[in-house]
Amino acid sequence: MSDTIFKQRLLGLQGHLLNFAYQLTTNREAAADLVQDTTLKALDNETKYVDNVNFKGWVFTIMRNIFINNYRRQVRSATVVDTTEDLYHLNVSQDSGLSTPEGSFAAQEISAAIQSFSDEYRIPFTMYVTGYKYSEIAEKMSLPLGTVKSRIFFARKRLQGMLAGYRD
């Protein structure tokens, strides 16, 4: 498919994309942003489009995947915003598990156990725990995806073994 035809077909779908984005987001601004992100992603991946594949389905799949990834990112980084007068909720003590000496000790032990790992296991494991995806870790560390998954698995198993006596 030529570059011009691809762009024309993509522009022809903008109205349909906006409707679908609005169904996903229920917000006009967020829907417009999602359409823009989808259009840019489709243009960036134009070379990956195979001519005998349903073009509309391909573009809608891109949009759905972007929406899901953004939603997961928002859930992962959800923060509590206190809108009460006098910031009441910020002054309420939170039960973090660290308020007791036992909870603090367990957290220190877990941190010490993780720090005892060699870099090849500690770095991917801590990245995974902080929210990175396997593929992102593999890219940042210039490692194959399978190697990253294996190292995280072995680090988790080793940590479980080291802390087996801490269960209630």
Buried (B, 14 or more C-beta within 10 A) or exposed (E): EEEEEBBEBBEEBBEEBBEBBBEBBEEEEBBBBBBEBBBEBBEEEEEEBEEEEEBEEBBBEBBBEBBEEBEEEEEEEEEEEEEEEEEEEEEEEEEEEBEEEEEEEBEEBBEEBBEEBEEBBBBBBBBBEEEBEBEEBBEEBEBEEEBBBBBBEBBBEBBEEBEEEEEE
